Amino acid sequence: MFFSFFMYFSGLLVFCMKRKHLLLMLLSLEFIILSLYFNLFIYLSDFNFEFYFSMIFLTMSVCEGALGLSILVSLIRTHGNDYFQTFSMLW
């Protein structure tokens, strides 16, 4: 249980520190989702519940990852890089 909390908070730390690159932010979000899935799996196995909800959670997280990757590809094609400084509309 402590390992999943450590994974979650280290993912949050990386998300807060690497806010300049969109790719690094998406990777840290996926790491946070992985730690939440691990925590959910441990929780459901302790109480002998069915693991059907974990399969739904995994499906939704894969869809979220594919959506983030498609947004990243679209932004790199239009702007040329993944820096947040170049996405400003004021420039």
PADRENGU-748877 format. One record per residue (C-alpha): residue number from 0; residue in three letters; chain; x, y, z. Coordinates in nm, 2 decimals, padded with zeros to 4 digits. Example, Ala and Ser with C-alpha at 12.3 -4.5 7.8 and 13.67 -1.06 7.14 Angstrom:
(0 'ALA' 'A' (01.23 -00.45 00.78))
(1 'SER' 'A' (01.37 -00.11 00.71))
END
This chain:
(0 'MET' 'A' (00.00 00.00 00.00))
(1 'PHE' 'A' (00.29 00.24 00.08))
(2 'PHE' 'A' (00.44 00.17 -00.26))
(3 'SER' 'A' (00.13 00.29 -00.45))
(4 'PHE' 'A' (00.12 00.61 -00.24))
(5 'PHE' 'A' (00.49 00.66 -00.31))
(6 'MET' 'A' (00.42 00.61 -00.69))
(7 'TYR' 'A' (00.13 00.86 -00.68))
(8 'PHE' 'A' (00.32 01.13 -00.50))
(9 'SER' 'A' (00.63 01.09 -00.71))
(10 'GLY' 'A' (00.41 01.12 -01.02))
(11 'LEU' 'A' (00.26 01.44 -00.88))
(12 'LEU' 'A' (00.61 01.57 -00.81))
(13 'VAL' 'A' (00.72 01.51 -01.16))
(14 'PHE' 'A' (00.40 01.66 -01.30))
(15 'CYS' 'A' (00.46 01.98 -01.10))
(16 'MET' 'A' (00.84 02.00 -01.19))
(17 'LYS' 'A' (00.82 01.92 -01.56))
(18 'ARG' 'A' (00.55 02.16 -01.66))
(19 'LYS' 'A' (00.73 02.30 -01.96))
(20 'HIS' 'A' (00.70 01.99 -02.19))
(21 'LEU' 'A' (00.37 01.85 -02.27))
(22 'LEU' 'A' (00.51 01.50 -02.33))
(23 'LEU' 'A' (00.66 01.48 -01.98))
(24 'MET' 'A' (00.34 01.60 -01.83))
(25 'LEU' 'A' (00.14 01.33 -02.02))
(26 'LEU' 'A' (00.39 01.06 -01.91))
(27 'SER' 'A' (00.36 01.16 -01.55))
(28 'LEU' 'A' (-00.02 01.16 -01.57))
(29 'GLU' 'A' (00.00 00.81 -01.71))
(30 'PHE' 'A' (00.23 00.71 -01.42))
(31 'ILE' 'A' (-00.03 00.86 -01.17))
(32 'ILE' 'A' (-00.31 00.66 -01.34))
(33 'LEU' 'A' (-00.09 00.34 -01.32))
(34 'SER' 'A' (-00.04 00.40 -00.94))
(35 'LEU' 'A' (-00.41 00.46 -00.89))
(36 'TYR' 'A' (-00.48 00.13 -01.08))
(37 'PHE' 'A' (-00.23 -00.05 -00.86))
(38 'ASN' 'A' (-00.39 00.09 -00.55))
(39 'LEU' 'A' (-00.74 00.00 -00.68))
(40 'PHE' 'A' (-00.62 -00.36 -00.75))
(41 'ILE' 'A' (-00.48 -00.39 -00.40))
(42 'TYR' 'A' (-00.80 -00.25 -00.25))
(43 'LEU' 'A' (-01.02 -00.49 -00.44))
(44 'SER' 'A' (-00.81 -00.79 -00.37))
(45 'ASP' 'A' (-00.81 -00.72 00.01))
(46 'PHE' 'A' (-01.19 -00.72 00.02))
(47 'ASN' 'A' (-01.25 -01.01 -00.23))
(48 'PHE' 'A' (-01.45 -00.79 -00.47))
(49 'GLU' 'A' (-01.48 -00.86 -00.83))
(50 'PHE' 'A' (-01.22 -00.70 -01.06))
(51 'TYR' 'A' (-01.47 -00.59 -01.32))
(52 'PHE' 'A' (-01.44 -00.23 -01.22))
(53 'SER' 'A' (-01.06 -00.24 -01.25))
(54 'MET' 'A' (-01.10 -00.35 -01.62))
(55 'ILE' 'A' (-01.33 -00.06 -01.68))
(56 'PHE' 'A' (-01.08 00.18 -01.52))
(57 'LEU' 'A' (-00.80 00.04 -01.73))
(58 'THR' 'A' (-01.01 00.08 -02.05))
(59 'MET' 'A' (-01.08 00.44 -01.96))
(60 'SER' 'A' (-00.72 00.52 -01.88))
(61 'VAL' 'A' (-00.61 00.37 -02.21))
(62 'CYS' 'A' (-00.86 00.59 -02.39))
(63 'GLU' 'A' (-00.73 00.89 -02.20))
(64 'GLY' 'A' (-00.38 00.81 -02.30))
(65 'ALA' 'A' (-00.46 00.77 -02.66))
(66 'LEU' 'A' (-00.65 01.11 -02.65))
(67 'GLY' 'A' (-00.35 01.28 -02.49))
(68 'LEU' 'A' (-00.11 01.13 -02.75))
(69 'SER' 'A' (-00.33 01.25 -03.04))
(70 'ILE' 'A' (-00.34 01.60 -02.89))
(71 'LEU' 'A' (00.04 01.59 -02.85))
(72 'VAL' 'A' (00.08 01.49 -03.22))
(73 'SER' 'A' (-00.16 01.76 -03.33))
(74 'LEU' 'A' (00.02 02.03 -03.14))
(75 'ILE' 'A' (00.36 01.92 -03.26))
(76 'ARG' 'A' (00.24 01.93 -03.62))
(77 'THR' 'A' (00.10 02.28 -03.59))
(78 'HIS' 'A' (00.36 02.44 -03.36))
(79 'GLY' 'A' (00.67 02.23 -03.42))
(80 'ASN' 'A' (00.75 02.14 -03.06))
(81 'ASP' 'A' (00.59 02.06 -02.72))
(82 'TYR' 'A' (00.69 02.36 -02.52))
(83 'PHE' 'A' (00.40 02.54 -02.34))
(84 'GLN' 'A' (00.57 02.88 -02.41))
(85 'THR' 'A' (00.49 02.85 -02.78))
(86 'PHE' 'A' (00.12 02.78 -02.72))
(87 'SER' 'A' (00.04 03.13 -02.60))
(88 'MET' 'A' (-00.21 03.32 -02.81))
(89 'LEU' 'A' (-00.06 03.66 -02.70))
(90 'TRP' 'A' (00.26 03.61 -02.90))
END
